[in-house]
Every structure is written in C-alpha cells, then in structure tokens.
Amino acid sequence: MPAPNVDSCVIRLDIKEKTPEGVTDEAFFFKTVRAAFSQRRKTLVNSAASGLSVDKGLVSRALEDSGLPLTVRPEQLTMEQFVLFSENLKSLI
C-alpha cells in the first residue's frame, strides 16, 4: 500500500532472415553497429572510434561522406544510414 505507479509496455523484435541490402562485409557491419551502441549516450563519432579502435578523423569523414552530422547519435540512424556509414567507414580503413 499504496499501489506502485508503474507504466509498462510490450516490445516486439522481428529477426531478419538476411543482412540489409548494400552490406558487402557482414562481419564489419555488425561490428560497427555493436561498437556504435556500446557506449550509452555517446555520439556515433566517439562510440565508433572507441569501439573499433579507429581514429576519430576517419569516423568523422565517414559520417560526412554519408551525409550525416557529426553530432548524430546511433539511435537516430535508420538501417539504411547505418549501412551507408559502415560501407563508407570500411572504405577508409
């Protein structure tokens, strides 16, 4: 007493059968996504550079080549933007 004030929700996750279209290196794509989300509330530049052990300058250039702002956070990207970013970063490394 009193009853707790708790909100709840249901989340549904759909597992895709194959990797997104446009991915040429599946291992690098998943490594990039994992690195992007490895540090909570960090910008993509910082989390990707740290998680992939890559220079921030290269990550910044890959973001610019992808048409994304340097202040973007991983949770703001669409799947297509992640694919483009990953491919651009892979070409610079």
C-alpha positions, 0 to 999 in steps of 0.5 A: 500500500499504496499501489506502485505507479508503474507504466509498462509496455510490450516490445516486439523484435522481428529477426531478419532472415538476411543482412540489409541490402548494400552490406558487402562485409557482414562481419564489419557491419555488425561490428560497427553497429555493436561498437556504435551502441556500446557506449550509452549516450555517446555520439556515433563519432566517439562510440565508433572510434572507441569501439573499433579502435579507429581514429576519430578523423576517419569516423568523422569523414565517414559520417560526412561522406554519408551525409550525416552530422557529426553530432548524430547519435546511433539511435537516430540512424535508420538501417539504411544510414547505418549501412551507408556509414559502415560501407563508407567507414570500411572504405577508409580503413 
